[in-house]
Amino acid sequence: MCDRILVMVKGKIVKALDRADFSQEALLYWATSTEVPLKTIKAESSEKQVSRSRTKGFSFSKFLKRWGTIAGMVLLFIACGIAAPHFLAPSNLFNVLKQGSVLALIALGLTIALISGGFDMSVGALSQLTSNLSAGLVAGGLATSLTLLTGGLVGLGVGALNAFFVVLLRMPPFVATLGTMFALMGATLAYNKGQSFTLADKPEFFTMGQGYIGPIPIILVIVVALVMVLLLFLKRTRPGLHMYAVGGNPQAAVVRGLNKSASIVLSFMLGGLIVGLSGVILTSYSYGASAVPASLDFLISALAAAFLGTTFNRAGQLDVLGTVVAAIFIAAINNRLILNGVSNLVLPGIQGLILVLSIIPGVIRKKGIGQVTIF
Amino acid sequence: MSKQSIPAESQDANRVLNQDPALSSPGRKSGGIGTLLREHLPLIGMVLVLIGGGTLEPNFFLLANLSSVAQQSSMLIIIAIGLSIPMLMRGVDLSIAQVTDATALMAAALVAHNQPVILAFVLPILLGLFIGVVNGWLMGYVGVPAIIGTLGMMFIVRSGELIYSKGSQPQILFALPRSMTAPFLFIAQGTLGPIPMILIVWIVIAIGMYFLTKTTVFGRQMDAVGGNVTAAFLSAVNVKKVFAGGFVLSSLMASLAGITLASWTGIAVPRGAESYLMEAFVAVYLGTVTTKNGQISVLGTVIGALFVGALNNQLTLLGLGAAERNILNGAFVLLAMAIGALRKKRR
């Protein structure tokens, strides 16, 4: 009936059989072979490899690639200090660290979701929802611990919902989290009715975001502790390493017998938990919750931090430590610009630039086009 | 993140195969009323939702109201068509509503400063094309994942807008003398005989884009890139150029929508058009359930956009606000994708 048969193994076309070549044996040979497809694919992509090997050599460009971002950041930092001496004053430095910490928390949640190959559009919306929710709860007289618990549970629930759509319904993470993002934005609006919450006179609750231990902001302590726990979890425990494996190469991970679904569920829920808590801390930090819909603003800051963080290590890997450093760097830039009298109208554009520039080194070697799984 | 899972790729192969009429299953030919119903179930569902909403608020069915829905939805339809073009190729353009916003502001500012009306049409389109070319270069040639690149572009454009308007001061046209603004406002507020111009605008654009995607070489190449980029590359499609072209087209659509928006409302408020992004996504994803294979198509997108527009109209008539609209929109995206997932499983 047909003039050719394409044999596919694990979603890859391994062989096109012409009508003349076709026999049941040949079909089965190609369909069951596991070694051959790799060779075929390699042959096809040998052209790519040639071009890749050509980029090697010339150590200065290599050096620039490896250390360029960090050097650039340090230079920028020093330039900032020279231009505005107040910038490097200890009080301002701790201010920067404090400002960066809120962003770092959201970015950490996003990084966890990204590590296992997911994508989470809903982080900003979730953070804003729990921020508004906790403001309302605290205003209603709920204890700080219970407010944190509520924020964490809401985050866990949203993470579980995202995981449900992605794992059970097999939606691409982008679409699933886009849907939950819209729904969460609506829920926030329904809860606060477009009104901001301003909290006053809740010293116990404000300690979390605004308190100090000696000269060190408590919020920074929270972030550092969280990073240490996450580093331990991601680099030293089995589930954490599995998350990296699934994100790096899902097919290989499945072949090696890892439970891909479990890793994805875990990463969405863990990410959701952190982002949910970040909303509560944000409220404590800013003495209330804003009604300005800032979901996408939070998202782009967090994405910029996560991808800027990948430029620090050689493999271009997502890394919680890198994320936090990058988040604080972004906060420092914002702080610096405001100190210099640049209006905050420029800030979104700068974050957009940082985001695009920081992802370019990672993708430019791949020589692909920017397709994403949206469908 | 372009991590491709195994099932996603095999589905793509199915999609490509199904496009060839000779290869699609012959069993479907017997078009009984049952199969007809089953194939158009989502469409029927949409109509039922609207009828259900209409019974709560009968004013919805007034001819004047329905016609106003078709006119109000124009901008959404044009933006959604624009968004559907990169999405056809598994890209996405998050900057699209922001470009609409910026071009609307530019057009309104040009008219308000008494520039020749032709400039108010040409310059915003050039701005849209420029942003589209930068987007296309980033996504097509550099290889930045489309979510990241266009999100970055969205915020860069937003910054530019805010700086220009000194923190979102609107450009108001309707308060200006009519003699100054009339030629510009005609494009959306005028009528050609009995037909409102704005209807003509979106219908012409929709028909143009329909034929571009269905009958031209570029349209077929876009299908190929969306179906299987390696196969497209091996069949001598200039993958990078086609992918980049999608972003130029989407930004062009965005600028057309921006001009229409400024002309229709007679005012351009910076960041006023941003909510179109969300609605355009809903329109595109809802549009996929109206087609048999769950593909993105111009026609489906137009249907989806009209549905979103009609639903917004009903919610407004019922006195419900942005909160309910957001929640419903989110639910519709998830529902549309869930239906798509279930159908794929059955096949």
Boltz contact constraints between the chains, C-beta under 6 A:
constraints:
  - contact:
      token1: [A, 10]
      token2: [B, 6]
      max_distance: 6.0
  - contact:
      token1: [A, 11]
      token2: [B, 6]
      max_distance: 6.0
  - contact:
      token1: [A, 11]
      token2: [B, 9]
      max_distance: 6.0
  - contact:
      token1: [A, 11]
      token2: [B, 10]
      max_distance: 6.0
  - contact:
      token1: [A, 117]
      token2: [B, 3]
      max_distance: 6.0
  - contact:
      token1: [A, 119]
      token2: [B, 1]
      max_distance: 6.0
  - contact:
      token1: [A, 169]
      token2: [B, 338]
      max_distance: 6.0
  - contact:
      token1: [A, 169]
      token2: [B, 341]
      max_distance: 6.0
  - contact:
      token1: [A, 170]
      token2: [B, 341]
      max_distance: 6.0
  - contact:
      token1: [A, 171]
      token2: [B, 337]
      max_distance: 6.0
  - contact:
      token1: [A, 175]
      token2: [B, 337]
      max_distance: 6.0
  - contact:
      token1: [A, 179]
      token2: [B, 330]
      max_distance: 6.0
  - contact:
      token1: [A, 179]
      token2: [B, 333]
      max_distance: 6.0
  - contact:
      token1: [A, 179]
      token2: [B, 334]
      max_distance: 6.0
  - contact:
      token1: [A, 182]
      token2: [B, 278]
      max_distance: 6.0
  - contact:
      token1: [A, 182]
      token2: [B, 326]
      max_distance: 6.0
  - contact:
      token1: [A, 182]
      token2: [B, 329]
      max_distance: 6.0
  - contact:
      token1: [A, 182]
      token2: [B, 330]
      max_distance: 6.0
  - contact:
      token1: [A, 183]
      token2: [B, 327]
      max_distance: 6.0
  - contact:
      token1: [A, 183]
      token2: [B, 330]
      max_distance: 6.0
  - contact:
      token1: [A, 185]
      token2: [B, 326]
      max_distance: 6.0
  - contact:
      token1: [A, 186]
      token2: [B, 323]
      max_distance: 6.0
  - contact:
      token1: [A, 186]
      token2: [B, 326]
      max_distance: 6.0
  - contact:
      token1: [A, 186]
      token2: [B, 327]
      max_distance: 6.0
  - contact:
      token1: [A, 189]
      token2: [B, 322]
      max_distance: 6.0
  - contact:
      token1: [A, 189]
      token2: [B, 323]
      max_distance: 6.0
  - contact:
      token1: [A, 190]
      token2: [B, 323]
      max_distance: 6.0
  - contact:
      token1: [A, 250]
      token2: [B, 5]
      max_distance: 6.0
  - contact:
      token1: [A, 300]
      token2: [B, 151]
      max_distance: 6.0
  - contact:
      token1: [A, 300]
      token2: [B, 155]
      max_distance: 6.0
  - contact:
      token1: [A, 345]
      token2: [B, 162]
      max_distance: 6.0
  - contact:
      token1: [A, 345]
      token2: [B, 163]
      max_distance: 6.0
  - contact:
      token1: [A, 346]
      token2: [B, 159]
      max_distance: 6.0
  - contact:
      token1: [A, 348]
      token2: [B, 155]
      max_distance: 6.0
  - contact:
      token1: [A, 348]
      token2: [B, 158]
      max_distance: 6.0
  - contact:
      token1: [A, 348]
      token2: [B, 159]
      max_distance: 6.0
  - contact:
      token1: [A, 349]
      token2: [B, 155]
      max_distance: 6.0
  - contact:
      token1: [A, 349]
      token2: [B, 156]
      max_distance: 6.0
  - contact:
      token1: [A, 349]
      token2: [B, 159]
      max_distance: 6.0
  - contact:
      token1: [A, 351]
      token2: [B, 155]
      max_distance: 6.0
  - contact:
      token1: [A, 352]
      token2: [B, 152]
      max_distance: 6.0
  - contact:
      token1: [A, 352]
      token2: [B, 155]
      max_distance: 6.0
  - contact:
      token1: [A, 352]
      token2: [B, 156]
      max_distance: 6.0
  - contact:
      token1: [A, 355]
      token2: [B, 152]
      max_distance: 6.0
  - contact:
      token1: [A, 356]
      token2: [B, 149]
      max_distance: 6.0
  - contact:
      token1: [A, 356]
      token2: [B, 152]
      max_distance: 6.0
  - contact:
      token1: [A, 359]
      token2: [B, 144]
      max_distance: 6.0
  - contact:
      token1: [A, 359]
      token2: [B, 148]
      max_distance: 6.0
  - contact:
      token1: [A, 363]
      token2: [B, 143]
      max_distance: 6.0
  - contact:
      token1: [A, 363]
      token2: [B, 144]
      max_distance: 6.0
  - contact:
      token1: [A, 364]
      token2: [B, 142]
      max_distance: 6.0
  - contact:
      token1: [A, 366]
      token2: [B, 143]
      max_distance: 6.0
  - contact:
      token1: [A, 368]
      token2: [B, 143]
      max_distance: 6.0
  - contact:
      token1: [A, 369]
      token2: [B, 140]
      max_distance: 6.0
  - contact:
      token1: [A, 369]
      token2: [B, 143]
      max_distance: 6.0
  - contact:
      token1: [A, 369]
      token2: [B, 239]
      max_distance: 6.0
  - contact:
      token1: [A, 369]
      token2: [B, 240]
      max_distance: 6.0
  - contact:
      token1: [A, 369]
      token2: [B, 243]
      max_distance: 6.0
  - contact:
      token1: [A, 370]
      token2: [B, 139]
      max_distance: 6.0
  - contact:
      token1: [A, 370]
      token2: [B, 143]
      max_distance: 6.0
  - contact:
      token1: [A, 370]
      token2: [B, 144]
      max_distance: 6.0
  - contact:
      token1: [A, 370]
      token2: [B, 145]
      max_distance: 6.0
  - contact:
      token1: [A, 370]
      token2: [B, 146]
      max_distance: 6.0
  - contact:
      token1: [A, 371]
      token2: [B, 2]
      max_distance: 6.0
  - contact:
      token1: [A, 371]
      token2: [B, 90]
      max_distance: 6.0
  - contact:
      token1: [A, 372]
      token2: [B, 2]
      max_distance: 6.0
  - contact:
      token1: [A, 372]
      token2: [B, 145]
      max_distance: 6.0
  - contact:
      token1: [A, 372]
      token2: [B, 146]
      max_distance: 6.0
  - contact:
      token1: [A, 372]
      token2: [B, 147]
      max_distance: 6.0
  - contact:
      token1: [A, 374]
      token2: [B, 92]
      max_distance: 6.0
